[in-house]
Amino acid sequence: MPGWFRITLHRSAIGLPERTHGVLKALGLRRRMQTVFHPVEPQFAGMIMKVKELVRVEEVDRPKTNWELKQERTPEPGFYVEKPAPRDGGRVLQQLRQLGNVKAGEVDEEVRL
């Protein structure tokens, strides 16, 4: 059994010839980041070659449902803290003054943590 092409419109066709718009319409692509599935057949391969600069193509075993595509795009719940922010008060400012990089009267509010 042949596989499937997973075709995602990666770049917009604004400013390109009408012929290019027609190929995208024939593939069923209207919006950026839209994904469609077509069987691996010569006519679809030819259409993909006409717009190869605009699309990303993968060969997959089966087409995914809309729900499965949405689940791929949905991030995991919660968040991760990679590195905690420093909470040292004015120690950074004191260290900069000791190095001579900042004088007492030249401190902006943006420098303070």
C-alpha positions as CSV (number, residue, x, y, z in Angstrom):
1,M,0.0,0.0,0.0
2,P,1.5,3.4,-0.9
3,G,2.1,6.0,1.7
4,W,0.8,9.5,2.1
5,F,2.3,12.9,1.5
6,R,2.0,15.3,4.5
7,I,2.1,18.7,2.9
8,T,2.3,21.9,5.0
9,L,2.2,25.4,3.4
10,H,5.2,27.0,5.0
11,R,5.5,30.3,2.9
12,S,2.8,32.5,1.5
13,A,2.1,32.8,-2.2
14,I,1.4,36.5,-2.1
15,G,3.0,38.2,-5.1
16,L,3.5,35.0,-7.0
17,P,1.9,34.2,-10.3
18,E,-1.8,33.0,-10.5
19,R,-0.5,29.6,-11.7
20,T,1.2,29.1,-8.4
21,H,-2.0,30.0,-6.6
22,G,-3.9,27.5,-8.7
23,V,-1.5,24.7,-7.8
24,L,-1.9,25.5,-4.0
25,K,-5.7,25.6,-4.5
26,A,-5.6,22.2,-6.2
27,L,-3.6,20.8,-3.3
28,G,-6.2,22.2,-0.9
29,L,-3.8,24.7,0.8
30,R,-5.2,28.1,1.7
31,R,-3.4,29.3,4.8
32,R,0.1,29.2,6.1
33,M,0.8,26.3,8.4
34,Q,-2.2,24.4,7.0
35,T,-1.5,20.7,6.6
36,V,-3.1,18.4,4.1
37,F,-2.6,14.7,3.2
38,H,-2.5,13.3,-0.3
39,P,-1.7,9.7,-1.5
40,V,1.8,9.2,-3.0
41,E,0.9,9.4,-6.7
42,P,2.6,11.1,-9.7
43,Q,0.1,13.9,-10.1
44,F,0.5,15.0,-6.5
45,A,4.3,14.7,-6.8
46,G,4.2,16.9,-9.8
47,M,2.1,19.6,-8.0
48,I,4.5,19.5,-5.1
49,M,7.5,20.0,-7.4
50,K,5.8,23.2,-8.8
51,V,5.5,24.7,-5.3
52,K,8.5,23.1,-3.6
53,E,9.8,26.4,-2.3
54,L,6.6,27.1,-0.5
55,V,5.8,23.8,1.2
56,R,7.3,21.2,3.5
57,V,6.6,17.6,2.6
58,E,7.0,14.4,4.6
59,E,6.0,10.9,3.6
60,V,4.0,9.2,6.3
61,D,2.2,5.9,6.7
62,R,-1.3,7.2,7.3
63,P,-3.1,10.6,7.3
64,K,-3.7,12.1,10.6
65,T,-7.1,13.4,11.8
66,N,-7.7,17.1,12.6
67,W,-7.7,16.2,16.3
68,E,-4.3,14.5,16.0
69,L,-2.8,17.6,14.2
70,K,-4.2,19.9,16.9
71,Q,-2.7,17.7,19.6
72,E,0.8,18.0,17.9
73,R,0.5,21.8,18.0
74,T,-0.7,22.0,21.6
75,P,2.1,22.4,24.2
76,E,2.2,20.4,27.3
77,P,0.4,21.9,30.3
78,G,2.4,23.9,32.8
79,F,5.8,25.5,32.4
80,Y,9.5,24.7,33.0
81,V,12.0,27.0,34.8
82,E,15.3,26.4,33.1
83,K,17.3,28.7,35.3
84,P,16.0,30.8,38.1
85,A,16.4,34.6,37.9
86,P,19.1,36.0,40.3
87,R,17.5,37.7,43.3
88,D,20.5,39.3,44.9
89,G,19.1,42.8,45.5
90,G,21.8,45.4,44.9
91,R,24.9,43.0,45.0
92,V,25.3,43.3,41.3
93,L,25.3,47.1,41.5
94,Q,27.8,47.0,44.3
95,Q,30.1,44.7,42.3
96,L,29.9,47.0,39.3
97,R,30.8,50.0,41.5
98,Q,33.8,48.1,42.9
99,L,35.0,47.4,39.4
100,G,34.6,51.0,38.5
101,N,32.1,50.5,35.7
102,V,29.3,52.4,37.5
103,K,29.7,55.5,39.6
104,A,27.3,56.4,42.4
105,G,25.3,59.1,40.5
106,E,25.1,57.3,37.1
107,V,22.7,54.5,38.1
108,D,19.5,54.2,36.0
109,E,16.5,52.4,37.3
110,E,16.9,49.8,34.5
111,V,20.2,48.7,36.0
112,R,18.6,47.8,39.4
113,L,17.2,44.3,39.7
